[in-house]
Amino acid sequence: MNILNKIESLGYKLPPPPQAIAAYIPANRSGNLVFTSGQLPLKEGQLILSGKLGEDLSIEDVKEATIQASLNAIAAASAVCGDPDKIIKVIKVGVFVASSPNFSEHHLVANHSSNFFFPCLEKRDVMHVLQWVFLLFL
């Protein structure tokens, strides 16, 4: 099963590649590596969620937003390599989220992204470095 079929089997659809909203490009290729810019949880050009974890939002609230940002990253990478099935490995996933000072379950939020990539890239080398950064303001 290819990546697009796996995404659809999870109930999602690969969106069109995201458009840059500032002075950057969504993804860039260097040799066999593709680097993606930070991907927002945009769907059809609209931010699907805003607020702070631990104040306005729960971990479950941000799950779909995290998955949408992950889908956008796959779409951005696919645009520069020409085919989602050319994505053979995820090296690093970075998750940046605004949270309240007392929020302490950062890893659970970051895991939403990892847990989405695993079935999408099944039978590929999907173990990756995971970085999570939580800020008072984003």
DABEL-V836844 format. One record per residue. N is the residue number from 1. RES is the residue in one small letter. SS is DSSP state (2 for helix, 1 for strand, 0 for the rest). BURIAL is # if it has 16 or more other C-alpha atoms within 10 Angstrom, else .. D_LAST is the distance of its C-alpha to the last C-alpha in whole Angstrom. Layout:
{{N | RES | SS | BURIAL | D_LAST} {N | RES | SS | BURIAL | D_LAST}}
//
This chain:
{{1 | m | 0 | . | 37} {2 | n | 0 | . | 35} {3 | i | 2 | # | 31} {4 | l | 2 | # | 31} {5 | n | 2 | . | 34} {6 | k | 2 | # | 32} {7 | i | 2 | # | 29} {8 | e | 2 | . | 31} {9 | s | 2 | . | 33} {10 | l | 0 | . | 29} {11 | g | 0 | . | 29} {12 | y | 0 | . | 27} {13 | k | 0 | . | 27} {14 | l | 0 | # | 26} {15 | p | 0 | # | 24} {16 | p | 0 | . | 25} {17 | p | 0 | # | 23} {18 | p | 0 | # | 20} {19 | q | 0 | . | 20} {20 | a | 0 | . | 18} {21 | i | 0 | . | 16} {22 | a | 0 | . | 16} {23 | a | 0 | . | 18} {24 | y | 0 | . | 18} {25 | i | 0 | . | 20} {26 | p | 0 | # | 19} {27 | a | 1 | # | 21} {28 | n | 1 | # | 24} {29 | r | 1 | . | 27} {30 | s | 1 | . | 29} {31 | g | 0 | . | 32} {32 | n | 0 | . | 31} {33 | l | 1 | . | 28} {34 | v | 1 | # | 25} {35 | f | 1 | # | 21} {36 | t | 1 | # | 19} {37 | s | 0 | . | 16} {38 | g | 0 | # | 12} {39 | q | 0 | # | 13} {40 | l | 0 | # | 11} {41 | p | 0 | # | 13} {42 | l | 1 | # | 15} {43 | k | 1 | # | 19} {44 | e | 0 | . | 21} {45 | g | 0 | . | 19} {46 | q | 1 | . | 17} {47 | l | 1 | . | 14} {48 | i | 0 | . | 15} {49 | l | 0 | . | 13} {50 | s | 0 | . | 10} {51 | g | 0 | # | 10} {52 | k | 0 | # | 9} {53 | l | 1 | # | 12} {54 | g | 0 | # | 14} {55 | e | 0 | . | 14} {56 | d | 0 | . | 14} {57 | l | 1 | . | 14} {58 | s | 0 | . | 17} {59 | i | 2 | . | 17} {60 | e | 2 | . | 19} {61 | d | 2 | . | 17} {62 | v | 2 | # | 15} {63 | k | 2 | # | 18} {64 | e | 2 | . | 18} {65 | a | 2 | # | 15} {66 | t | 2 | # | 15} {67 | i | 2 | # | 18} {68 | q | 2 | # | 18} {69 | a | 2 | # | 15} {70 | s | 2 | # | 18} {71 | l | 2 | # | 21} {72 | n | 2 | # | 19} {73 | a | 2 | # | 19} {74 | i | 2 | # | 23} {75 | a | 2 | # | 23} {76 | a | 2 | # | 22} {77 | a | 2 | # | 24} {78 | s | 2 | # | 27} {79 | a | 2 | # | 27} {80 | v | 2 | # | 27} {81 | c | 2 | # | 30} {82 | g | 0 | . | 32} {83 | d | 0 | . | 32} {84 | p | 2 | # | 30} {85 | d | 2 | . | 33} {86 | k | 2 | . | 32} {87 | i | 0 | # | 29} {88 | i | 0 | . | 31} {89 | k | 1 | . | 28} {90 | v | 0 | # | 25} {91 | i | 0 | . | 24} {92 | k | 1 | . | 21} {93 | v | 1 | # | 18} {94 | g | 1 | . | 14} {95 | v | 1 | # | 12} {96 | f | 1 | # | 8} {97 | v | 1 | # | 7} {98 | a | 1 | # | 5} {99 | s | 1 | # | 9} {100 | s | 0 | # | 11} {101 | p | 0 | . | 13} {102 | n | 0 | . | 16} {103 | f | 0 | . | 15} {104 | s | 0 | . | 17} {105 | e | 0 | . | 18} {106 | h | 2 | # | 15} {107 | h | 2 | . | 18} {108 | l | 2 | . | 19} {109 | v | 2 | # | 16} {110 | a | 2 | # | 16} {111 | n | 2 | # | 20} {112 | h | 2 | # | 19} {113 | s | 2 | # | 19} {114 | s | 2 | # | 21} {115 | n | 2 | . | 24} {116 | f | 2 | # | 23} {117 | f | 2 | # | 24} {118 | f | 2 | . | 27} {119 | p | 2 | # | 29} {120 | c | 2 | # | 28} {121 | l | 0 | # | 29} {122 | e | 0 | . | 32} {123 | k | 0 | . | 35} {124 | r | 0 | . | 33} {125 | d | 1 | . | 31} {126 | v | 0 | # | 28} {127 | m | 0 | . | 27} {128 | h | 0 | . | 24} {129 | v | 1 | . | 22} {130 | l | 1 | . | 19} {131 | q | 1 | . | 16} {132 | w | 1 | # | 13} {133 | v | 1 | . | 10} {134 | f | 1 | # | 9} {135 | l | 1 | . | 6} {136 | l | 0 | . | 7} {137 | f | 0 | . | 4} {138 | l | 0 | . | 0}}
//
